[in-house]
Amino acid sequence: MSRQLLTFAVVGVVNTATYYCLYLLFLTGLPYLAAHVLAFLLSMVGSFFLNARFTYRTRPTWRKFLLFPLTNVTNFLITTAGVYVIVDVLHAGSRFAPLLASAAAVPVTFVVSRRVMLPEPIAR
């Protein structure tokens, strides 16, 4: 499982870089919000296939594909709560709060992603 967590984190870095490059590309011809949404959706599709292939070594299915956005919702909720706690509760600076909150979200997002991507064990 530690290999999966490490691969999941690497895929996350690749996904973030992909998102940002696509965002900058789309920004040349689209309003920033449209560029963000399109880049986000495309990078999420890429993340799904990278995680299926390299992190979980499982066959992609429509069911998994349709459930995969739950990992992004989980990440968003945890990072948002984390930023709030770091900045407003702990009174730490806001500059690095998103990075710290994102790092804290990785294990939980990994568990949700693993649940979506891997078949459930058969109960005996």
CYANA upper distance limits for C-alpha pairs under 8 A (distance plus 0.5 A):
  1 MET  CA      5 LEU  CA      6.78
  2 SER  CA      6 LEU  CA      6.67
  3 ARG  CA      7 THR  CA      6.57
  3 ARG  CA     55 THR  CA      8.43
  4 GLN  CA      8 PHE  CA      6.36
  4 GLN  CA     55 THR  CA      5.65
  4 GLN  CA     56 TYR  CA      7.15
  5 LEU  CA      9 ALA  CA      6.71
  5 LEU  CA     55 THR  CA      8.20
  5 LEU  CA    107 PRO  CA      8.18
  5 LEU  CA    110 PHE  CA      7.33
  6 LEU  CA     10 VAL  CA      6.81
  7 THR  CA     11 VAL  CA      6.57
  7 THR  CA     54 PHE  CA      7.52
  7 THR  CA     55 THR  CA      5.82
  8 PHE  CA     12 GLY  CA      6.65
  8 PHE  CA     51 ASN  CA      7.21
  8 PHE  CA     55 THR  CA      6.17
  8 PHE  CA    110 PHE  CA      7.49
  9 ALA  CA     13 VAL  CA      6.88
  9 ALA  CA    106 VAL  CA      7.72
 10 VAL  CA     14 VAL  CA      6.78
 11 VAL  CA     15 ASN  CA      6.40
 11 VAL  CA     47 SER  CA      7.27
 11 VAL  CA     50 LEU  CA      7.19
 11 VAL  CA     51 ASN  CA      7.30
 11 VAL  CA     55 THR  CA      8.42
 12 GLY  CA     16 THR  CA      6.57
 12 GLY  CA     47 SER  CA      7.90
 13 VAL  CA     17 ALA  CA      6.74
 14 VAL  CA     18 THR  CA      6.55
 15 ASN  CA     19 TYR  CA      6.54
 15 ASN  CA     43 SER  CA      6.33
 15 ASN  CA     44 MET  CA      7.92
 15 ASN  CA     46 GLY  CA      7.71
 15 ASN  CA     47 SER  CA      6.37
 16 THR  CA     20 TYR  CA      6.70
 16 THR  CA     43 SER  CA      8.19
 17 ALA  CA     21 CYS  CA      6.64
 18 THR  CA     22 LEU  CA      6.55
 18 THR  CA     43 SER  CA      6.62
 19 TYR  CA     23 TYR  CA      6.45
 19 TYR  CA     39 ALA  CA      5.77
 19 TYR  CA     40 PHE  CA      6.37
 19 TYR  CA     42 LEU  CA      8.11
 19 TYR  CA     43 SER  CA      5.78
 20 TYR  CA     24 LEU  CA      6.69
 20 TYR  CA     39 ALA  CA      7.95
 21 CYS  CA     25 LEU  CA      6.66
 22 LEU  CA     26 PHE  CA      6.50
 22 LEU  CA     35 ALA  CA      8.33
 22 LEU  CA     39 ALA  CA      5.72
 23 TYR  CA     27 LEU  CA      6.40
 23 TYR  CA     35 ALA  CA      5.81
 23 TYR  CA     36 HIS  CA      6.13
 23 TYR  CA     38 LEU  CA      8.22
 23 TYR  CA     39 ALA  CA      5.68
 23 TYR  CA     40 PHE  CA      8.48
 24 LEU  CA     28 THR  CA      7.37
 24 LEU  CA     35 ALA  CA      8.22
 25 LEU  CA     29 GLY  CA      8.43
 26 PHE  CA     30 LEU  CA      6.26
 26 PHE  CA     35 ALA  CA      5.49
 26 PHE  CA     38 LEU  CA      8.48
 26 PHE  CA     39 ALA  CA      8.02
 27 LEU  CA     31 PRO  CA      6.82
 27 LEU  CA     32 TYR  CA      6.26
 27 LEU  CA     35 ALA  CA      5.90
 30 LEU  CA     34 ALA  CA      6.64
 30 LEU  CA     35 ALA  CA      6.25
 31 PRO  CA     35 ALA  CA      6.67
 32 TYR  CA     36 HIS  CA      6.54
 33 LEU  CA     37 VAL  CA      6.71
 34 ALA  CA     38 LEU  CA      6.54
 35 ALA  CA     39 ALA  CA      6.44
 36 HIS  CA     40 PHE  CA      6.39
 37 VAL  CA     41 LEU  CA      6.61
 38 LEU  CA     42 LEU  CA      6.65
 39 ALA  CA     43 SER  CA      6.47
 40 PHE  CA     44 MET  CA      6.54
 41 LEU  CA     45 VAL  CA      6.87
 42 LEU  CA     46 GLY  CA      6.83
 43 SER  CA     47 SER  CA      6.48
 44 MET  CA     48 PHE  CA      6.68
 44 MET  CA     69 PRO  CA      8.12
 45 VAL  CA     49 PHE  CA      7.07
 46 GLY  CA     50 LEU  CA      6.61
 47 SER  CA     51 ASN  CA      6.40
 48 PHE  CA     52 ALA  CA      6.56
 48 PHE  CA     65 PHE  CA      7.39
 48 PHE  CA     68 PHE  CA      7.30
 49 PHE  CA     53 ARG  CA      6.55
 49 PHE  CA     60 PRO  CA      7.53
 50 LEU  CA     54 PHE  CA      6.23
 50 LEU  CA     55 THR  CA      7.66
 51 ASN  CA     55 THR  CA      5.14
 51 ASN  CA     56 TYR  CA      6.58
 51 ASN  CA     57 ARG  CA      8.17
 52 ALA  CA     56 TYR  CA      5.81
 52 ALA  CA     57 ARG  CA      6.05
 52 ALA  CA     58 THR  CA      5.74
 52 ALA  CA     59 ARG  CA      6.94
 52 ALA  CA     60 PRO  CA      6.47
 52 ALA  CA    117 MET  CA      7.34
 53 ARG  CA     57 ARG  CA      5.20
 53 ARG  CA     58 THR  CA      6.66
 53 ARG  CA     59 ARG  CA      7.87
 56 TYR  CA    114 ARG  CA      7.96
 56 TYR  CA    117 MET  CA      7.50
 56 TYR  CA    118 LEU  CA      7.54
 58 THR  CA    117 MET  CA      7.72
 58 THR  CA    118 LEU  CA      7.48
 60 PRO  CA     64 LYS  CA      7.06
 60 PRO  CA     65 PHE  CA      7.51
 60 PRO  CA    117 MET  CA      8.43
 61 THR  CA     65 PHE  CA      6.61
 62 TRP  CA     66 LEU  CA      6.53
 63 ARG  CA     67 LEU  CA      6.73
 64 LYS  CA     68 PHE  CA      6.33
 64 LYS  CA    116 VAL  CA      6.44
 64 LYS  CA    117 MET  CA      6.37
 65 PHE  CA     69 PRO  CA      8.30
 67 LEU  CA    116 VAL  CA      6.90
 68 PHE  CA     72 ASN  CA      8.10
 68 PHE  CA    113 SER  CA      7.43
 68 PHE  CA    116 VAL  CA      6.94
 68 PHE  CA    117 MET  CA      8.24
 69 PRO  CA     73 VAL  CA      6.95
 70 LEU  CA     74 THR  CA      6.60
 70 LEU  CA    112 VAL  CA      8.00
 70 LEU  CA    113 SER  CA      8.40
 71 THR  CA     75 ASN  CA      6.67
 71 THR  CA    109 THR  CA      6.14
 71 THR  CA    110 PHE  CA      8.34
 71 THR  CA    112 VAL  CA      6.37
 71 THR  CA    113 SER  CA      6.07
 72 ASN  CA     76 PHE  CA      6.54
 72 ASN  CA    109 THR  CA      8.20
 73 VAL  CA     77 LEU  CA      6.68
 74 THR  CA     78 ILE  CA      6.71
 74 THR  CA    108 VAL  CA      8.20
 74 THR  CA    109 THR  CA      6.57
 74 THR  CA    112 VAL  CA      8.17
 75 ASN  CA     79 THR  CA      6.49
 75 ASN  CA    102 SER  CA      8.03
 75 ASN  CA    105 ALA  CA      6.35
 75 ASN  CA    106 VAL  CA      8.00
 75 ASN  CA    108 VAL  CA      8.33
 75 ASN  CA    109 THR  CA      6.23
 76 PHE  CA     80 THR  CA      6.43
 77 LEU  CA     81 ALA  CA      6.63
 78 ILE  CA     82 GLY  CA      6.40
 78 ILE  CA    101 ALA  CA      7.74
 78 ILE  CA    102 SER  CA      8.30
 78 ILE  CA    104 ALA  CA      8.43
 78 ILE  CA    105 ALA  CA      6.21
 79 THR  CA     83 VAL  CA      6.51
 79 THR  CA     98 PRO  CA      7.18
 79 THR  CA    101 ALA  CA      5.31
 79 THR  CA    102 SER  CA      5.89
 79 THR  CA    104 ALA  CA      8.17
 79 THR  CA    105 ALA  CA      6.67
 80 THR  CA     84 TYR  CA      6.82
 80 THR  CA    101 ALA  CA      8.12
 81 ALA  CA     85 VAL  CA      6.71
 82 GLY  CA     86 ILE  CA      6.53
 82 GLY  CA     97 ALA  CA      8.10
 82 GLY  CA     98 PRO  CA      8.13
 82 GLY  CA    100 LEU  CA      8.35
 82 GLY  CA    101 ALA  CA      5.29
 82 GLY  CA    102 SER  CA      8.47
 82 GLY  CA    104 ALA  CA      8.36
 83 VAL  CA     87 VAL  CA      6.47
 83 VAL  CA     94 SER  CA      8.10
 83 VAL  CA     97 ALA  CA      5.81
 83 VAL  CA     98 PRO  CA      6.22
 83 VAL  CA    101 ALA  CA      6.36
 84 TYR  CA     88 ASP  CA      5.97
 84 TYR  CA     89 VAL  CA      7.52
 85 VAL  CA     89 VAL  CA      5.26
 85 VAL  CA     90 LEU  CA      6.63
 86 ILE  CA     90 LEU  CA      5.51
 86 ILE  CA     91 HIS  CA      6.83
 86 ILE  CA     92 ALA  CA      6.17
 86 ILE  CA     93 GLY  CA      8.12
 86 ILE  CA     94 SER  CA      8.18
 86 ILE  CA     97 ALA  CA      6.61
 86 ILE  CA    101 ALA  CA      8.49
 87 VAL  CA     91 HIS  CA      5.31
 87 VAL  CA     92 ALA  CA      5.56
 87 VAL  CA     93 GLY  CA      6.47
 87 VAL  CA     94 SER  CA      6.17
 87 VAL  CA     97 ALA  CA      7.38
 88 ASP  CA     92 ALA  CA      8.16
 92 ALA  CA     97 ALA  CA      8.22
 93 GLY  CA     97 ALA  CA      7.21
 94 SER  CA     98 PRO  CA      8.07
 96 PHE  CA    100 LEU  CA      6.88
 97 ALA  CA    101 ALA  CA      6.51
 98 PRO  CA    102 SER  CA      6.39
 99 LEU  CA    103 ALA  CA      6.70
100 LEU  CA    104 ALA  CA      6.82
101 ALA  CA    105 ALA  CA      6.71
102 SER  CA    106 VAL  CA      6.95
104 ALA  CA    108 VAL  CA      8.42
105 ALA  CA    109 THR  CA      6.45
106 VAL  CA    110 PHE  CA      6.37
107 PRO  CA    111 VAL  CA      6.85
108 VAL  CA    112 VAL  CA      6.93
109 THR  CA    113 SER  CA      6.49
110 PHE  CA    114 ARG  CA      6.43
111 VAL  CA    115 ARG  CA      6.67
112 VAL  CA    116 VAL  CA      6.82
113 SER  CA    117 MET  CA      6.54
114 ARG  CA    118 LEU  CA      6.26
115 ARG  CA    119 PRO  CA      8.03
115 ARG  CA    120 GLU  CA      8.11
